[in-house]
């Protein structure tokens, strides 16, 4: 796979504990710390195999199943992280679980699924209107299908049509045309895995029972690449955030994984050094900017009917929002505000994805503020600001800073300089390089001494 700057797919290091979780694991209130916390309130009604997506800064949970009866869920609930509260949203047209789901702009999708049988029905939810509608069905009945958004289209891969066999079929949905179109099939069948989009490619990993195969799909070329694989997981969570992929949860069949180390990129997986608070299979998952990866629901051996728990994996994506001043010359001191700053963050300027120029004296003051200084030598131009965290997670602010060109050629102030190449000095009324006396070593042809004044102040 082609290396990409700061591209990394990161999976959780899972030594999965079998205990009911407690409070936040963050070690400091001053800086963001990568790790798990579980102090957000539970939602209503246990479930697993539900849909989870983020739109307009809120986390949506919909559908799923509770094994107790079993009971398929049609309700929709939305979590506001700023208020730490759940509220209701419009119910699905009918209850189902084990569907593919993703957000495409301000719409949420539920593709196929299961309710006493495998269905091809596709629901689309308009966030602003709080309404679900039924759109063109998936070309085949499908459950356990893996879906992800890319350039305002919905891509779906694999799944099962009979509950027994994993299919290779894949399709793309155009919301404007309300139309599904076949794309290249998977290299091998995959069902109950997970999909996420990173830097123009869609990654698929995991699946029943403990599938470890990982594919990278290129929508432009309509081709797949088989890439390095992590520990196999059934029904895991795979989330893109901060130019990384974050992999967690899942099981060996329906048994939640009790241990495991994941990772990835530049073509290999790597350990994040974090430990999930509560092992789960088939949770709903999505990334909440400014917070981290949210897991909701899921099932485990001591809760086979489903869970109501919510866990947050703080990913500490250092997101710059403002730099002050926004313009200046080389060596200018700047203040950077944003969110998700760890105690140690790297800062860079770049132009259109070109070479990175390191900022100097980077000091993180809090999770929302840092200071730095431009290097003493930097070309004039408009630069993007890139912040990078401890695992390589990064975020950028486009057009953040303008480095200004020098307005004159003198390199001092208040006195002329005798070692520059000006044809005429430009800062004082006379052209000497000192005060009170003319200088005889300047190269300026425009030098003029005052009437009756010599050039060395000796009266000669």
C-alpha positions, 0 to 999 in steps of 0.5 A: 500500500502506498505510504501517505503522510501521517496516514495510519490505521490504529487499532485498540490494544485490547486486554478486555476486562470483564467487569462493569465499568466505572468513571473516566480514565482520563488522567488529567483535566488540563490536557486530553488523554487518550483512553476510555471513559464511561460517565455518559448516561445510558440510553433507553432499551437494551440492544445490539446490532443497532445503527450509530451515526453522527450528524450535526455534532450529535450521536444517533442510535437507531434500531437493533435487537434485544434477545430477551424475546427477541424484540426488534427495535424501531426507536431512534434516540439522539445524544447531545454531548454538550448537554450529556442528554438523550432525547427521542427522534422519529421511529424507523418505518419498521423495526430491524437490526443487523443493517448497514448504516452510515451518514451521508451529509445530513442524512442517515441510512439503514440498509437491509437488515433482519426482522424474522427474515432478511430484508432489502429495505433501505431507510433514509433519515433527514436530520433537519426534518426528523423524518424517515423515508423508504428509498430504493431497496438494496439490489438483494436481501442483505444483513450484516452488510458493511457501509461507508460514505465517500464523496456524498455517496453510500458504498456497501459491501458483502453481507449475507442473503441467506444467513449462512453464506457471506456474499462478495456483492458490492453496490454504490448508492447515489442519493440524488438519483435514488439509485444503486449501481453494482461495483467490483465484488469483494476479493472474498465474501465478508459478513458482519465486519466493519467499514470506514473511509480514510483518505479516499479509500474505504477499508473493510475488516473483521467479520464472522466468525473471527475474520481477520481479512482487511481490504482497501477499496479505491472508489476511483479505480473500482479496485481492492487491495488486500492489506495487512490484517489485525486479530480477527473480530466478529462485529467490531467497531472501525472508525476514522478519526484524525487521519487514522482508523480506530479499531475496537470491540468485537468477538470470536463469534458471540464471545467477546474478546478477552485479549487482543492487540490491534494496529495498523499503518504504514501497512502494519497494525500497531498498539494504541496502549489503551484498554477498553472498559467493557468488552462488547460484540456488535455495538453501534459506533461513530466518531464525535468530533471534539470528543472521540469514538462513541460505542453504544449498546452491544452484547456480551456473555453476561448480557446476551440480551443486549446492553444500554451502556455508552462508552467514549474512547477519547482519541485526542485528535488535536484540532486547531480552530484559530491561530493568533496573529493570523499573519506575520513575518518569520520568528513571529510568536503565535497562540493556537486555540482548538480542542483535543490537545495532549500534553505533547503536540507537534505543530507544522505549516504546509502548503497544499500538502507539500513539505512540512515546516516545523514550528518551534518552541511548541508549548501546550498550555491546556487541552484547548490552547498552545503557543509556538513560534515560526522558524527564523527562516520561512518563505512568504506565503499562505500556510495550512496549520497541521497539529499531530498527536502522540499516535499520529492522529492529526487535524489541520486548519486551512489557510491558517497563517500568512507569512509576509514578505519583508517590506524593505531591504534594510535589516535594522531600524533607526540607523542606516546599514553599510553592509546591505546592497541598497542603492539608497538607504531608506530609513533616515534622512542622511545615508550614513550608517551611524549617528552624528557623523557621515560614514565613508565605508557605505556602498550607497552611491547616493550618500551625501554628507551635510554641508561643511561636514566631513565623513569621519567627524575628525575635522579633516 
